Amino acid sequence: MKPISDELSDIKSDMVLSMEEEMFNVIEKNLLDGMALEKVKDIKNIRYIIFNDEEVGGIEVLENCRPDIKIRVRVYKNVDEFIIKDPFKMYSIISFINTKFNYKQEY
């Protein structure tokens, strides 16, 4: 029988992963047409931003201290970090990705 602390740790881990998945799903649904997020093999907290089968950026979860998630977003050579308090309210992140991609701001 598992100790209660192990069970609580498993529950917390499942909740954290669920929040990350919700965040990635919301971002992907709001990307420009033709863009998608692609999982990195064997790494759960990183997604590539793909356009026309080409990687144009990435999203990496740096910290997940519920209820906040800190991520790093890269589009071309542009990098910024964001703290997400609600995985369903991420306008600034989606705006950053779409704007940097649209204007192909590489510097």
C-alpha distances in whole Angstrom, upper triangle without the diagonal:
4,7,9,12,10,10,13,15,14,16,19,19,19,22,24,24,25,28,29,30,32,34,35,35,38,40,40,41,44,45,49,50,49,46,42,39,38,34,34,33,29,30,28,30,34,36,40,42,44,48,50,47,48,46,47,44,41,38,35,33,33,31,29,28,27,30,32,32,35,36,39,42,44,47,50,50,49,46,45,41,40,38,36,35,35,34,37,40,41,45,45,43,45,48,48,47,49,52,52,51,54,57,55,55,55,56
4,6,8,6,7,10,11,11,13,15,16,16,19,21,21,23,25,26,27,29,31,32,33,35,37,37,39,41,42,46,47,46,43,40,36,35,32,32,30,27,27,25,27,31,33,37,39,42,45,47,45,45,43,44,41,38,35,32,29,30,27,25,24,24,26,29,29,31,33,36,38,41,44,46,47,46,43,41,38,37,34,33,32,32,31,34,37,38,41,42,40,41,45,44,43,46,49,48,48,51,53,52,52,51,52
4,5,5,7,9,10,11,13,15,16,17,19,20,22,23,25,26,28,29,31,32,33,35,37,38,40,42,43,47,48,47,44,41,37,36,33,33,32,28,28,26,27,31,34,38,40,43,46,49,46,46,44,45,42,38,35,32,29,29,26,24,23,23,25,27,28,30,32,35,38,41,44,47,47,46,42,41,37,36,33,32,31,31,31,34,36,37,41,42,40,41,45,44,44,46,49,48,49,52,54,52,52,51,52
4,5,5,6,9,10,11,12,14,15,17,18,20,21,23,25,26,27,29,30,32,33,35,36,38,40,41,45,46,46,43,40,36,36,32,33,32,28,28,26,27,30,33,37,39,42,45,48,46,46,43,44,41,37,34,31,28,28,25,22,21,20,22,25,26,29,31,34,37,40,43,46,46,44,41,39,35,34,31,30,28,29,28,31,34,35,39,39,38,39,43,42,42,45,47,47,47,50,52,51,51,50,51
4,5,5,6,9,10,10,12,14,15,16,18,20,21,23,24,26,27,29,30,32,33,35,36,38,39,43,45,44,41,38,35,34,31,31,30,27,26,24,24,28,31,34,37,40,43,46,44,44,41,42,38,35,31,28,25,25,22,19,18,18,20,22,23,26,28,31,34,37,40,43,43,41,38,36,33,31,28,27,26,27,27,30,32,33,37,37,35,37,40,40,39,42,45,44,45,48,50,48,48,47,48
4,5,5,6,9,10,10,12,14,15,17,18,20,21,23,24,26,27,29,30,32,33,35,37,38,42,43,42,39,36,32,31,28,28,27,23,23,21,22,26,29,32,35,37,41,44,41,41,38,40,36,33,30,27,24,24,21,19,18,18,21,23,23,25,27,30,33,35,39,41,41,40,37,35,32,31,28,27,26,27,26,29,32,32,36,36,34,36,39,39,38,41,44,43,43,46,48,47,47,46,47
4,5,5,6,9,10,11,12,14,15,17,19,20,21,23,25,26,27,29,31,32,33,35,37,40,42,41,38,35,32,31,27,28,27,24,23,21,22,26,28,32,35,37,40,43,41,41,38,39,36,33,30,27,24,24,22,19,18,17,20,22,23,25,27,30,33,36,39,41,42,41,37,36,32,31,28,26,25,25,25,28,30,31,35,36,34,35,39,38,38,40,43,43,43,46,48,47,47,46,47
4,5,5,6,9,10,11,12,14,15,17,19,20,21,23,25,26,27,29,30,32,34,35,39,40,40,37,34,31,30,27,28,27,24,23,21,21,25,27,31,33,36,40,42,40,40,38,38,35,31,28,26,22,22,19,17,15,14,16,19,20,23,25,28,31,34,37,40,40,39,35,33,30,28,25,24,22,23,22,25,28,29,32,33,31,33,36,36,36,38,41,41,41,44,46,45,45,44,45
4,5,5,6,9,10,11,12,14,15,17,18,20,21,23,24,26,27,29,30,32,33,37,39,38,35,32,28,28,25,25,25,21,20,18,18,22,25,28,31,34,37,40,38,38,35,36,32,29,25,23,19,19,17,14,13,13,16,18,18,20,22,25,28,31,34,37,37,36,32,31,27,26,23,22,21,22,21,25,27,27,31,32,30,31,35,34,34,36,39,38,39,42,44,43,42,42,42
4,5,5,6,9,10,11,12,14,16,17,18,20,21,22,24,26,27,29,31,32,36,37,36,33,30,27,26,22,23,22,19,18,16,17,21,23,27,29,32,35,38,36,36,33,34,31,28,25,22,19,20,18,15,15,14,17,19,18,21,23,26,28,31,34,36,37,36,33,31,28,26,24,22,22,22,21,24,26,27,31,31,29,31,34,34,33,36,38,38,38,41,43,42,42,41,42
4,5,5,6,9,10,11,13,14,15,17,19,20,21,23,25,26,27,29,31,34,36,36,33,29,26,26,23,24,24,21,20,17,18,21,24,27,29,32,35,38,36,36,34,34,31,28,25,22,19,20,18,14,14,13,14,17,17,20,22,26,28,31,33,36,37,36,32,31,27,25,23,21,20,19,19,21,24,25,29,30,28,29,33,33,32,35,37,37,37,40,42,41,41,41,42
4,5,5,6,9,10,11,13,14,15,17,19,20,21,23,24,26,28,29,33,35,35,31,28,25,25,22,23,23,20,19,16,16,20,22,26,28,30,34,37,35,35,32,33,29,26,22,20,16,17,14,11,10,9,11,14,14,17,19,22,25,28,31,34,34,33,29,27,24,22,19,18,17,17,16,20,22,23,26,27,25,27,30,30,30,32,35,35,35,38,40,39,39,39,39
4,5,5,6,9,10,11,12,14,15,17,18,20,21,23,24,26,27,31,33,32,29,26,22,22,19,19,20,17,15,12,13,16,19,23,25,28,31,34,32,32,29,30,27,23,20,17,14,15,13,10,11,10,13,14,13,16,17,21,23,26,29,32,32,31,28,26,23,21,19,18,18,18,16,20,22,22,26,26,24,26,29,29,28,31,33,33,33,36,38,37,37,36,37
4,5,5,6,9,10,11,12,14,15,16,18,20,21,22,25,26,30,31,31,28,24,21,21,18,19,19,17,16,12,13,17,19,22,24,27,30,33,31,31,29,30,27,23,20,18,15,17,15,12,13,12,13,15,15,18,19,22,23,26,29,32,33,32,29,27,24,22,20,18,18,17,15,18,21,22,25,26,24,25,29,29,28,30,33,33,33,35,38,37,37,37,38
4,5,5,6,9,10,11,12,14,15,17,19,20,21,23,25,29,30,30,27,24,21,21,19,21,21,19,17,14,14,17,19,23,24,27,30,33,31,32,29,29,26,23,20,18,15,17,14,10,11,9,10,12,12,16,17,21,22,26,28,31,32,30,27,25,22,20,18,15,14,14,12,15,18,19,23,24,22,23,27,27,26,28,31,31,32,34,36,36,36,36,37
4,5,5,6,9,10,11,13,14,16,17,19,20,22,23,27,29,29,25,22,19,19,17,18,19,17,15,11,11,14,16,20,22,25,28,31,29,29,26,27,23,20,16,14,11,13,10,7,8,7,9,10,9,12,14,17,19,22,25,28,29,27,24,22,19,17,15,13,13,13,11,15,17,17,21,21,19,21,24,24,23,26,29,29,29,32,34,33,33,33,34
4,5,5,6,9,10,11,12,14,15,16,18,20,21,25,26,26,23,20,16,16,14,15,16,14,12,8,9,12,14,17,19,22,25,28,26,26,24,25,22,18,15,13,11,13,12,9,11,10,12,13,11,14,14,17,18,21,24,27,28,26,24,22,19,18,16,14,15,14,12,15,17,17,21,22,19,20,24,24,22,25,28,28,27,30,33,32,32,32,33
4,5,5,6,9,10,10,12,14,15,17,19,20,24,25,25,22,19,16,17,15,17,18,17,15,11,11,14,15,19,20,22,25,28,27,27,25,25,23,19,16,15,13,16,14,11,13,11,12,13,12,15,15,19,19,23,25,28,29,28,25,23,21,19,17,14,14,13,10,12,16,16,20,21,19,20,23,24,22,25,28,28,28,30,33,32,32,33,34
4,5,5,6,9,10,11,12,14,15,17,19,22,24,25,22,19,16,17,16,18,19,18,16,12,11,14,15,18,19,22,25,28,27,27,24,24,21,18,15,14,11,14,12,9,11,9,9,10,9,12,13,16,17,20,23,26,27,25,22,20,18,15,13,10,10,9,7,10,12,13,17,18,16,17,20,21,20,22,25,25,26,28,30,30,30,30,32
4,5,5,6,9,10,11,12,14,16,17,21,22,22,19,16,13,14,12,14,16,15,13,9,8,10,11,14,16,19,22,25,24,23,21,21,18,14,11,10,8,11,11,8,11,10,11,10,8,10,10,13,14,17,19,23,24,22,19,18,15,14,12,10,12,11,8,11,13,12,16,17,14,15,19,19,18,20,23,23,23,26,28,27,27,27,29
4,5,5,6,9,10,10,12,14,16,19,20,20,17,14,11,12,11,13,15,15,13,9,9,11,11,14,15,17,20,23,22,22,20,21,18,15,12,12,11,14,14,12,15,14,14,14,12,14,13,16,16,18,20,23,25,24,21,20,18,16,16,13,14,12,9,11,14,14,17,18,15,16,19,20,18,20,23,23,23,25,28,27,28,28,30
4,6,5,6,9,10,11,13,15,18,20,20,18,15,13,14,14,17,19,19,16,13,12,14,13,16,16,19,21,24,23,24,22,22,19,17,14,14,13,16,16,13,15,13,13,13,11,14,14,16,16,19,21,24,26,24,22,20,18,16,15,12,12,10,6,8,11,11,14,16,14,14,18,19,18,19,22,23,23,25,27,27,28,29,30
4,5,5,6,9,10,11,13,16,18,19,16,14,11,14,13,16,19,19,16,13,11,12,11,14,14,17,19,23,22,22,20,19,17,14,11,11,10,13,13,12,14,13,12,11,9,11,10,13,13,16,17,21,23,20,18,17,15,12,12,9,10,8,5,7,9,8,12,13,11,11,15,15,14,16,19,20,20,22,24,24,25,25,27
4,6,5,6,9,10,11,14,16,16,13,10,8,10,10,13,16,16,14,11,10,9,8,11,11,13,16,19,18,19,16,16,14,11,9,10,10,14,15,13,16,16,15,14,12,13,11,13,12,14,15,19,21,19,17,16,15,14,14,12,14,12,8,10,12,10,13,14,11,11,15,15,13,15,18,18,18,20,23,22,23,23,25
4,5,5,6,9,10,14,15,15,13,10,9,11,12,15,17,18,16,13,13,13,11,13,13,14,16,19,19,20,18,18,16,14,12,14,14,18,18,16,19,18,17,17,14,16,14,16,15,17,18,21,24,22,21,20,18,17,17,14,16,13,9,9,12,11,13,15,13,12,15,17,15,16,19,20,19,21,24,24,25,26,28
4,6,5,7,9,13,14,16,13,11,11,14,15,18,21,21,19,16,15,15,13,15,14,16,17,20,21,21,19,19,17,15,13,15,15,18,18,17,19,18,16,16,14,16,14,16,15,17,17,21,23,21,20,18,17,15,15,12,14,11,7,6,8,8,10,12,11,9,13,14,13,14,17,18,18,19,22,23,24,25,27
4,6,5,6,10,13,14,11,9,8,12,13,16,19,21,18,16,14,13,11,12,10,13,14,18,18,18,16,15,13,12,10,13,13,16,18,17,19,19,18,16,14,14,12,13,11,14,14,17,19,17,16,15,15,13,14,12,14,12,9,9,10,7,9,10,8,6,10,11,9,11,14,15,14,16,19,19,20,21,23
4,5,5,9,10,11,8,6,6,9,12,15,18,20,18,15,15,13,10,11,9,10,12,15,15,16,14,14,13,12,11,14,15,19,20,19,22,21,21,19,17,17,15,15,13,15,14,17,20,19,18,18,17,16,17,15,18,16,12,12,13,11,12,14,11,9,12,13,11,11,15,16,14,16,19,19,20,22,24
4,6,9,9,11,9,8,9,13,15,18,21,23,21,19,18,17,14,14,12,13,14,16,17,18,17,17,16,15,15,17,18,22,23,21,24,23,22,21,19,20,18,19,16,18,17,20,23,21,21,20,20,18,19,17,19,16,13,11,12,11,12,14,13,10,13,15,13,12,16,17,16,17,20,21,22,24,27
4,7,9,11,9,10,11,15,17,20,23,25,23,20,19,18,15,15,12,14,14,17,18,18,17,16,15,15,14,17,18,22,23,22,24,23,22,20,19,19,17,18,15,16,15,18,21,19,19,18,18,17,18,16,18,15,13,11,11,10,9,11,10,7,9,12,10,9,12,14,13,14,17,18,20,22,24
4,7,8,6,7,9,13,16,18,22,24,22,20,19,16,13,13,9,10,10,13,15,15,14,12,12,13,13,16,18,21,23,23,25,25,24,22,20,19,17,16,13,14,12,15,18,17,17,17,18,17,19,17,20,18,15,14,14,12,11,12,10,7,9,10,8,7,10,12,10,11,14,15,17,19,21
4,6,6,8,11,15,18,21,24,26,24,23,22,19,16,14,11,11,9,12,14,14,14,13,13,15,16,19,21,24,26,26,29,29,28,26,23,23,20,19,16,16,13,15,19,17,18,19,20,20,22,21,23,21,19,17,17,15,13,14,13,9,10,12,9,6,10,11,9,9,13,13,16,18,21
4,6,8,12,15,18,21,24,27,25,24,23,21,17,16,12,11,9,10,13,14,15,14,15,17,18,22,24,27,29,29,32,31,30,28,26,26,23,22,19,18,16,18,21,20,22,22,24,23,25,24,26,24,21,20,20,18,17,18,16,13,14,15,13,10,13,15,12,11,15,16,18,20,24
4,7,10,13,16,19,21,24,24,23,22,20,16,14,11,8,6,7,9,11,12,12,14,15,17,21,23,26,29,29,32,32,31,29,26,26,23,22,18,18,15,16,20,20,21,22,24,24,26,25,28,26,22,21,22,20,19,20,18,14,16,17,13,12,15,15,12,12,16,15,18,20,23
4,7,10,13,16,19,22,20,20,19,16,12,10,7,6,5,7,9,10,10,9,11,12,13,17,19,23,25,25,28,28,28,26,23,22,19,18,15,14,12,14,17,17,18,19,20,20,23,21,24,23,20,19,19,17,16,17,15,12,14,14,10,9,13,13,10,11,15,14,17,18,21
4,6,10,13,16,18,17,16,16,13,9,8,6,5,7,9,9,10,10,10,11,11,12,15,17,21,23,23,26,26,25,24,21,21,17,17,14,14,13,15,18,18,18,19,20,20,21,20,23,21,18,18,19,16,17,18,15,12,15,15,11,12,15,15,13,15,18,17,19,20,23
4,7,10,13,15,13,12,12,10,6,5,5,6,9,12,11,11,9,10,9,8,9,12,14,17,19,19,23,23,23,21,18,18,15,14,12,12,12,15,18,17,17,17,18,17,19,18,21,19,16,16,18,15,17,17,14,12,15,15,12,13,16,16,14,17,19,18,20,20,23
4,7,9,12,11,11,11,9,5,5,7,7,10,12,10,11,9,11,11,9,10,12,14,18,20,20,24,24,24,23,19,19,16,16,14,14,14,16,19,19,18,19,19,20,21,20,23,22,18,19,21,19,20,20,17,16,19,18,15,16,20,19,16,19,22,20,22,21,24
4,6,8,7,7,8,7,5,6,9,10,14,16,13,14,12,14,12,10,10,11,12,16,18,18,22,22,23,21,18,18,15,15,14,15,16,18,20,20,19,20,19,20,21,20,23,22,18,20,22,19,22,22,18,18,21,20,17,19,22,21,19,23,25,23,24,23,26
4,6,5,7,8,6,6,7,11,12,15,17,14,14,12,14,12,10,10,10,12,15,18,18,22,23,24,22,19,18,15,15,15,15,16,18,19,20,19,20,19,20,22,21,24,24,20,22,24,22,24,24,20,20,23,21,18,21,24,22,20,24,26,23,24,23,25
4,6,8,10,9,9,11,14,15,18,19,16,16,14,17,16,14,14,13,15,17,20,20,24,25,26,25,21,21,19,18,18,18,20,21,23,24,22,23,23,24,25,24,27,26,23,25,27,25,27,27,23,23,27,25,22,25,27,26,24,27,29,27,28,26,29
4,6,9,10,11,13,17,18,21,23,20,20,18,20,18,15,15,14,14,16,18,18,22,23,25,23,20,20,18,19,19,20,22,23,25,25,23,24,23,24,24,24,26,26,23,25,27,25,28,28,24,25,28,27,24,27,30,28,27,30,32,30,30,29,31
4,6,6,9,11,15,17,20,22,20,19,16,18,16,13,12,10,11,13,14,15,18,20,21,20,17,17,15,15,16,17,19,21,22,22,20,21,19,20,20,20,23,23,20,23,24,22,25,25,21,22,25,24,21,24,27,25,24,28,30,27,28,26,28
4,6,8,11,15,17,20,23,20,20,17,19,16,13,11,9,9,12,13,12,16,17,18,17,14,15,13,14,15,17,19,22,23,23,20,20,18,18,18,17,20,19,16,19,21,20,23,23,19,20,24,22,20,23,26,25,24,27,29,27,28,27,29
4,7,10,13,16,20,23,21,20,17,18,14,11,8,6,5,8,10,10,14,15,16,14,11,11,9,11,12,14,17,19,20,20,17,16,15,15,15,14,17,17,14,17,19,17,20,20,16,18,21,19,18,21,23,22,22,25,27,25,25,24,26
4,7,10,13,16,19,17,16,13,14,11,7,6,4,6,9,12,13,16,18,19,17,13,12,9,10,10,11,14,16,17,17,14,15,14,14,16,15,18,19,16,18,19,17,19,19,15,16,19,17,15,18,21,19,19,22,24,22,22,21,23
4,7,9,13,16,14,13,10,11,9,6,5,7,9,12,15,15,19,20,20,18,15,14,11,11,10,11,12,14,16,16,14,15,15,15,17,16,19,19,16,17,19,16,18,18,14,14,17,16,13,16,19,17,16,19,22,20,20,20,22
4,6,10,13,11,9,6,8,6,4,6,9,12,15,18,19,22,23,24,21,18,17,13,12,10,9,10,11,14,14,14,15,16,17,19,19,22,21,18,20,20,17,19,18,14,14,17,15,12,14,17,15,14,17,19,17,18,17,19
4,7,10,10,8,6,6,5,5,7,11,14,17,20,20,24,24,24,22,19,17,14,12,9,9,8,10,13,13,13,14,15,16,19,18,22,21,18,19,19,16,17,16,13,12,14,13,9,11,14,12,10,13,16,14,15,15,18
4,7,6,5,5,6,7,8,11,14,17,20,23,24,27,28,28,26,22,21,18,16,13,12,10,11,15,15,16,18,19,20,23,22,25,24,21,21,22,19,19,19,16,14,16,15,11,12,15,14,11,14,16,14,16,16,19
4,5,5,6,7,9,11,14,18,21,24,26,27,31,31,31,28,25,24,20,19,15,14,11,12,15,16,18,20,21,22,25,24,28,26,23,23,23,20,20,20,17,15,16,16,12,11,14,13,10,12,14,12,15,15,19
4,5,8,9,13,15,18,21,24,27,30,30,34,34,34,32,29,28,24,22,19,17,15,14,18,19,21,23,25,26,29,28,31,30,26,26,27,24,23,24,21,18,20,19,16,15,17,16,13,14,16,15,18,18,22
4,7,9,12,14,17,19,23,25,28,29,33,33,33,31,28,27,23,22,19,17,15,15,18,20,21,23,25,26,28,28,31,30,26,27,27,25,25,25,22,20,21,21,17,17,19,18,15,17,19,17,19,19,22
4,6,9,11,15,18,21,24,27,28,32,33,33,30,27,25,22,19,16,14,12,11,15,16,18,21,22,24,27,27,30,29,26,27,27,24,24,23,20,19,20,19,15,15,18,15,12,15,17,14,16,15,19
4,6,8,11,14,18,20,23,25,28,29,30,27,23,22,18,16,13,11,9,9,12,14,15,17,19,21,23,24,27,27,24,24,25,21,22,21,18,17,18,16,13,14,16,14,11,15,16,13,15,14,17
4,7,11,14,17,19,23,24,28,29,29,26,22,21,17,14,11,8,6,6,9,10,12,15,17,18,22,22,26,25,23,23,23,20,19,18,15,14,15,13,10,11,13,10,8,11,13,10,11,10,14
4,7,10,14,16,19,21,24,25,25,22,19,17,13,10,7,5,4,6,8,9,9,11,13,15,18,19,23,22,20,21,21,17,18,16,13,13,14,11,9,11,13,10,9,13,14,11,12,11,14
4,7,10,12,16,17,21,22,22,19,16,14,10,8,6,5,7,9,11,10,9,11,12,13,16,16,20,20,17,19,19,16,17,16,12,12,14,12,10,13,15,12,12,16,17,15,15,14,16
4,7,9,12,14,17,18,18,16,12,10,7,6,5,6,9,12,13,12,10,10,10,10,13,13,16,17,14,16,16,13,15,14,10,11,14,12,10,13,15,14,14,17,19,17,17,17,18
4,6,9,11,14,16,17,14,10,9,5,5,7,9,12,14,15,14,11,11,9,10,12,13,16,17,14,17,18,15,17,16,12,14,17,15,13,17,19,17,17,21,22,20,20,19,20
4,6,7,11,12,13,11,7,6,4,7,9,12,15,18,18,17,13,12,10,10,10,10,13,14,12,16,16,14,17,16,13,15,18,16,15,19,21,20,20,24,25,24,23,22,23
4,7,10,13,14,11,8,5,5,7,10,13,17,19,18,17,13,12,9,10,10,11,14,16,15,18,18,16,19,17,15,18,20,18,17,21,22,21,22,26,26,25,24,23,23
4,6,9,11,8,6,5,7,10,13,16,20,22,22,20,16,14,11,11,9,10,12,14,14,18,18,16,19,18,16,19,21,20,20,23,25,24,25,28,29,28,27,26,26
4,6,8,6,4,6,9,12,15,18,22,25,24,23,19,17,13,12,10,9,10,12,12,15,16,16,19,18,16,19,22,21,21,24,26,25,26,29,31,30,29,29,29
4,6,5,6,8,11,15,18,21,25,28,27,25,22,19,15,13,10,10,10,12,13,17,17,17,21,20,19,21,24,23,23,27,28,28,29,32,33,33,31,31,31
3,5,7,10,13,17,19,23,26,29,29,27,23,21,17,15,11,10,9,10,11,14,15,16,20,20,19,21,24,23,24,27,28,29,30,32,34,34,33,33,33
4,7,10,13,17,19,23,26,29,29,26,23,20,17,14,10,8,6,8,9,12,13,14,18,18,17,20,22,22,23,26,27,28,29,31,33,33,32,33,33
4,7,10,13,16,20,22,26,26,23,20,16,13,10,6,5,5,7,9,12,12,12,16,15,14,17,19,19,20,23,24,24,26,28,30,30,29,29,29
4,6,10,13,16,19,22,22,20,17,14,10,8,6,5,7,9,8,12,12,11,15,14,12,15,18,17,17,20,22,22,23,26,27,27,26,26,27
4,7,10,14,17,20,19,17,13,11,7,6,4,6,9,11,11,14,14,12,15,13,11,15,17,15,16,19,20,20,21,24,25,25,23,23,23
4,6,10,13,16,16,14,11,8,6,5,6,8,11,13,12,15,14,11,14,12,10,12,15,13,13,16,18,17,18,21,22,21,20,20,20
4,7,10,13,12,10,7,6,4,6,9,11,15,16,15,17,16,13,15,13,10,13,14,11,11,15,16,14,16,19,20,18,17,17,17
4,7,10,10,8,6,5,6,8,11,12,16,17,15,17,16,12,13,11,8,10,11,8,8,12,13,11,12,15,16,15,14,14,15
4,6,7,6,4,7,9,11,15,16,20,20,18,20,19,15,16,13,10,12,13,9,8,11,12,9,10,14,14,12,11,10,12
4,6,5,7,9,12,14,17,18,22,22,20,21,20,16,16,14,11,11,11,8,6,9,9,6,7,10,11,9,8,8,10
4,6,8,11,15,17,21,22,26,26,24,25,24,20,19,17,15,15,15,12,10,11,11,8,8,11,11,7,7,5,8
4,6,10,13,16,20,22,26,27,25,26,25,21,21,18,16,16,16,12,12,14,13,9,10,14,12,9,8,5,6
4,7,11,13,17,19,23,24,22,23,22,18,17,14,12,14,13,9,9,12,11,7,10,13,11,10,7,6,7
4,7,10,14,16,20,21,20,22,20,16,16,13,11,13,13,9,10,13,13,10,12,15,15,13,11,10,10
4,7,10,13,16,18,17,19,17,14,14,11,9,12,12,8,10,13,13,11,14,17,16,15,13,13,13
4,7,10,13,15,15,17,15,12,14,11,9,12,13,10,12,15,15,14,17,19,19,19,17,17,17
4,6,10,12,12,14,12,9,11,8,7,11,12,10,12,15,16,15,17,20,21,20,19,19,19
4,6,9,10,13,11,9,12,10,10,13,15,14,15,18,19,19,21,23,24,24,23,23,23
4,6,6,9,8,7,10,10,9,12,14,14,15,18,19,20,21,23,25,25,24,25,25
4,7,9,8,9,12,12,12,15,17,17,18,21,22,23,24,26,28,28,27,28,29
4,5,5,7,11,12,12,14,16,17,18,20,22,23,24,26,28,28,28,29,30
4,6,7,10,12,11,12,15,16,16,18,20,21,22,24,26,26,26,27,29
4,6,9,12,11,11,14,16,16,17,20,21,22,23,26,26,27,28,29
4,6,9,9,10,12,14,15,16,17,19,20,21,24,25,25,26,27
4,6,6,6,9,10,11,12,14,16,17,18,20,21,21,23,24
4,6,5,6,8,10,10,12,14,15,16,18,19,19,21,22
4,6,5,6,9,10,10,12,14,15,16,18,17,19,19
4,5,5,6,9,10,11,12,14,16,16,16,17,18
4,5,5,6,8,10,11,12,14,15,15,17,19
4,6,5,6,8,10,10,12,14,14,16,17
4,6,5,6,8,10,11,12,11,13,14
4,6,5,6,9,10,10,11,12,14
4,6,5,6,9,10,11,13,16
4,5,5,6,8,8,12,13
4,6,5,6,5,8,10
4,6,5,7,9,12
4,6,8,11,14
4,5,9,11
4,6,9
4,6
4
